[in-house]
Amino acid sequence: MVISEFNTATATLESSFEGDVCLNEILEYIIATKKNQSFPRNLKIRTDSSKGIFNFSIDDLNAIIIENEKSLEKYDSITDAIVVSDPKTTALAMLFQELEKNPKYKFQIFATKEAAEDWLSQF
């Protein structure tokens, strides 16, 4: 399940991946973000995946990257901090970080929510 809410105090989209998270849920989340015209065009996202289990493969990352590229067409920039807590999620996030090379997209991996928020506060 993907849950997201925009925090107006920090101007950050706070998202959480909980339980089993499939490829389709990730794609729907990216599409919803793309379609949202009320978010700042320089969007900051904090994604907490510490309670989620990604149920997709490395091969599925290409579909995520394609949808992410479409979303970036609607934004000046997206800065995304993801909190990870298990080896599989960390590996998928690291591979995604290597594959997604759009200059409008900044993506970092963190072990704690606080570290992710510190990094995002720089933007």
C-alpha positions in Angstrom: 0.0 0.0 0.0 1.2 3.5 -0.8 0.1 6.4 1.4 1.0 10.0 0.6 0.2 13.4 2.1 1.6 16.8 1.3 3.1 18.5 4.4 2.5 22.2 3.9 4.8 23.2 6.8 7.8 21.6 5.1 6.5 21.8 1.5 7.3 18.0 1.2 5.2 15.2 -0.2 5.5 12.5 2.6 4.9 9.1 1.2 4.9 5.7 2.9 5.1 2.2 1.4 3.5 -0.3 3.8 3.0 -4.0 3.6 3.3 -5.6 0.2 3.9 -3.0 -2.5 3.6 -4.2 -6.1 4.8 -2.5 -9.3 1.3 -1.3 -10.2 1.0 0.6 -6.9 4.3 2.3 -7.5 3.3 3.3 -11.0 -0.1 4.6 -9.9 1.7 6.7 -7.2 4.0 8.2 -9.8 1.1 8.9 -12.2 -0.9 10.6 -9.4 2.1 12.8 -8.5 2.5 13.7 -12.2 -1.1 14.7 -12.5 -1.2 16.8 -9.3 -1.0 20.4 -10.4 -1.1 21.8 -6.8 2.3 20.5 -5.8 5.3 22.9 -6.1 7.1 22.5 -9.4 10.3 22.0 -7.4 8.9 19.0 -5.5 10.5 17.5 -2.4 9.5 13.9 -1.5 10.3 11.9 1.6 9.5 8.2 1.0 9.5 5.9 4.0 9.8 2.3 2.8 10.8 0.9 6.2 7.4 -0.9 6.6 7.1 -2.0 3.0 8.0 -5.1 1.1 8.6 -4.5 -2.6 7.1 -7.2 -4.7 8.6 -6.5 -8.0 11.9 -7.4 -9.7 14.9 -5.6 -10.9 13.5 -6.0 -14.4 10.5 -4.0 -13.3 12.6 -0.9 -12.5 12.6 0.0 -16.2 8.8 0.6 -16.0 9.3 2.8 -13.0 12.0 4.8 -14.7 9.8 5.3 -17.8 6.9 6.6 -15.7 9.2 8.7 -13.6 10.6 10.4 -16.7 7.0 11.2 -17.8 6.4 12.8 -14.4 9.6 14.8 -14.6 8.2 16.5 -17.7 5.6 18.2 -15.4 8.1 19.4 -12.8 11.1 21.7 -12.8 12.8 19.3 -10.4 12.0 16.4 -8.0 14.2 15.7 -5.0 13.4 12.4 -3.5 14.8 11.0 -0.2 14.0 7.3 0.5 14.3 5.6 3.8 15.1 1.9 3.6 15.6 -0.7 6.2 16.1 -4.1 4.5 18.7 -5.4 2.0 16.3 -6.1 -0.9 14.8 -2.6 -0.8 18.2 -1.1 -0.4 19.5 -3.0 -3.5 16.5 -2.0 -5.6 16.9 1.7 -4.5 20.6 1.7 -5.3 20.0 0.2 -8.7 17.2 2.7 -9.4 19.6 5.5 -8.3 22.2 4.3 -10.8 19.7 3.9 -13.7 17.7 7.2 -13.2 20.0 9.8 -14.6 17.7 12.7 -15.4 19.4 16.0 -14.2 16.0 17.2 -12.9 15.8 14.3 -10.4 17.8 14.0 -7.2 17.5 10.8 -5.3 19.3 9.7 -2.1 19.0 6.7 0.1 18.8 6.9 3.9 18.7 4.6 6.9 16.6 7.1 9.0 13.8 9.5 8.5 15.7 12.2 10.3 18.7 11.9 7.9 16.3 12.1 4.9 14.6 15.2 6.3 18.0 16.9 6.9 19.0 16.3 3.3 15.7 17.5 2.0 15.9 20.7 4.1 18.8 21.8 1.9 16.6 22.2 -1.1 
